[in-house]
Amino acid sequence: MESWEKILSESITTAGALSSLFEINKDEIQRVIAEYPLTINPYYLGLIQCKGDGIYKQAVPDIREITEHQGLEDPLDEEALSPVPGLTHKYPDRVLLLVSGRCAMYCRFCNRKRKVGQPAMVTRQTVREGLSYIRANREIRDVLLSGGDPLLLPDQELFGLLTELRAIPHVEIIRIGTRIPCSLPQRVTLGLADMLKGFHPLYINTHFNHPLEITPEASLACARLADAGIPLGCQTVLLKGVNDDPAVMRELMQKLLLIRVRPYYLFQADLAKGTSHFWTPLKKGIEIMSALQGHTSGLCVPTFMIDIPSGGGKVPITPEYVLGEDHGEILIRNYQGEVYSYPVL
């Protein structure tokens, strides 16, 4: 069995290599990746069943990334909310710390595509400054490690980072945001899982967007993490042409539970520049949530969230079930569209 490092080293990173696999305009692809890097590792590449499917669209560059200019370079205003480089302090008791600038597959819809894959995104100095900031601010009780992908750090480097965080008395919770269980599940070795279980309470939110991503390899990776006592959640992004279909989304959510990953958030795609061809109307997300509620287990129903541009934070969006009040009773619509009354109390 190939090591995850070997798999990653064989990634597609050039327009020429991509053009040998798919019928594409090599010049257009080259123009895109001159601005936004390309990496597709062989495992994730193997999930593509045909050109244009839900896996292909997530991984293969599209000329619209540089020809359509809607959106914002920094849609969540992270830079303005960074007291030190690489650390975002948006909410009072928690921070996001960038610890890696690399990913196993560069998602074309990434909200940090302005800087992911660039060497200056994360350095030893930025991580040191971030840790110092966390030590100095006692209101911080929850730290989310992000990137890039934190699980692309070597085991020893990740161990050292987690050890430093656990040594800070006021840090109660450590979370890791990673797409590795989906995009390069071979990285989740028994050694990694065994190391991570030494840092509880530790939580992992991963990121699956399509049922084709739920493979035996992904299942094994998630099983190793779950068996290490790590609660797993999924933060899916609603993407036009990928998963903006109630049946596709329901299948994805049900398959996530089978691999012991709890659907956590369904995100409206962030308004990042170069990603507008993935955006969906808000009503589409509400439609999908209505199609999930009552039509599958409640465990399969995530919270539909919008991360408001310019640093406004996350806001849940729900279908309208409360229709109003009539003669002292609340009118409520159920999942089948039937209207019932309930006492005001």
C-alpha positions, -999 to +999 in steps of 0.1 A: +000+000+000+014+034-010+020+059+018+000+091+019+032+110+012+037+090-020+002+096-031+004+133-025+038+135-043+021+121-075-006+149-076-016+166-108-003+202-105+000+214-141-022+221-171-002+197-192-007+168-168-045+176-166-048+178-204-035+143-207-065+130-187-094+153-198-103+171-230-097+207-217-084+240-230-048+238-217-042+275-222-073+285-203-063+261-174-028+275-174-042+311-170-063+300-141-036+281-122-012+310-126-035+328-101-051+299-082-029+268-078-040+233-089-035+201-069-055+169-074-040+139-057-044+105-074-069+092-049-093+121-053-087+121-091-099+085-091-133+095-077-142+114-109-165+092-130-169+116-159-160+151-170-183+176-154-196+154-125-197+166-089-162+156-081-147+170-113-163+204-107-148+207-073-113+198-083-107+209-119-100+246-127-126+266-146-119+297-167-147+315-149-125+317-118-106+345-135-132+359-160-161+364-136-153+391-111-182+390-087-174+385-050-147+395-025-111+386-022-116+381+016-153+374+019-153+369+057-130+399+064-105+376+080-076+399+075-093+428+093-101+404+122-065+392+125-047+408+154-016+388+143-010+372+109-028+339+104-051+342+135-087+353+132-105+365+164-141+371+154-159+358+184-151+366+220-141+332+233-126+315+203-101+319+175-091+304+142-054+297+138-040+289+103-013+262+107-009+249+072-010+265+038-013+233+018-042+210+009-044+175-005-067+189-032-073+226-039-111+231-040-121+255-067-147+271-044-123+278-015-131+309+005-094+314+011-083+309-025-067+343-024-038+327-005-041+289-001-011+272-016+012+303-012+043+298+010+037+330+029+003+320+040+016+301+071+051+302+084+068+291+117+067+328+127+030+332+121+022+301+141+045+313+170+028+347+170-006+330+170+003+308+200+016+339+218-016+358+212-037+328+225-015+326+257-019+363+263-057+364+260-074+345+288-109+348+273-100+324+245-113+289+255-117+273+221-091+271+193-099+260+158-069+248+137-074+255+100-055+262+068-049+248+042-052+215+060-038+209+094-036+172+089-010+177+062+014+186+089+038+157+098+028+138+130+056+152+151+049+188+141+012+184+148+020+168+181+042+197+191+015+222+182-012+204+201+011+200+231+017+238+232-020+245+230-028+219+257-003+236+280-023+269+279-046+267+310-075+286+296-077+267+263-105+241+270-114+229+235-093+222+204-109+217+171-094+207+137-110+217+104-098+192+078-108+178+044-083+150+047-108+122+055-125+131+022-096+142+000-067+120+011-081+095+037-048+075+036-033+103+057-054+091+087-030+064+098-034+044+130-004+063+143-021+097+137-053+086+153-035+072+183-015+105+187-046+127+184-065+108+212-040+121+237-054+157+233-090+154+243-114+172+243-105+173+206-131+177+179-128+173+141-151+189+115-145+175+081-159+184+047-177+161+023-199+176-005-210+147-026-221+110-021-193+098-044-168+110-018-181+084+007-157+056-001-143+026+018-111+046+023-130+075+037-150+052+059-118+037+073-103+071+080-134+083+099-136+050+118-100+054+130-108+089+142-141+079+158-125+049+175-100+073+190-129+090+207-129+121+184-164+134+176-167+140+139-189+166+122-193+176+086-194+211+072-209+207+037-209+236+012-239+240-010-225+241-046-243+247-079-240+217-101-225+196-074-250+190-046-278+215-051-304+188-054-325+175-026-320+138-035-282+142-038-280+160-004-302+135+013-280+106+001-249+124+012-262+131+047-274+095+052-241+081+040-222+104+064-241+089+093-231+054+081-194+064+085-201+080+119-199+116+108-227+139+121-239+164+095-232+197+113-235+227+089-247+231+054-230+263+043-243+287+017-212+292-005-191+321+006-190+351-018-153+346-026-140+361-058-135+335-085-163+312-072-195+328-085-202+298-108-208+278-076-233+301-060-269+291-054-299+313-046-307+314-009-341+298-016-324+267-030-308+260+004-341+265+021-357+241-004-331+215+004-336+219+041-373+214+037-367+183+017-345+169+045-367+178+075-391+150+082-380+130+052-350+115+069-337+111+104-331+143+124-295+132+128-292+137+090-303+173+091-276+199+094-281+235+102-282+257+071-258+286+077-247+318+061-214+332+071-222+369+065-197+388+043-174+414+059-171+396+092-207+395+103-205+360+115-225+328+111-263+330+110-287+300+108-314+301+081-344+279+085-375+272+064-407+289+075-427+266+097-445+291+119-470+308+096-486+332+121-513+334+148-550+330+146-576+333+174-550+326+201-533+297+184-501+294+164-504+281+129-476+256+121-467+239+088-453+204+091-428+187+068-456+176+044-470+211+040-500+204+063-510+233+086-518+226+123-527+249+152-509+249+185-519+268+216-501+301+224-498+291+261 
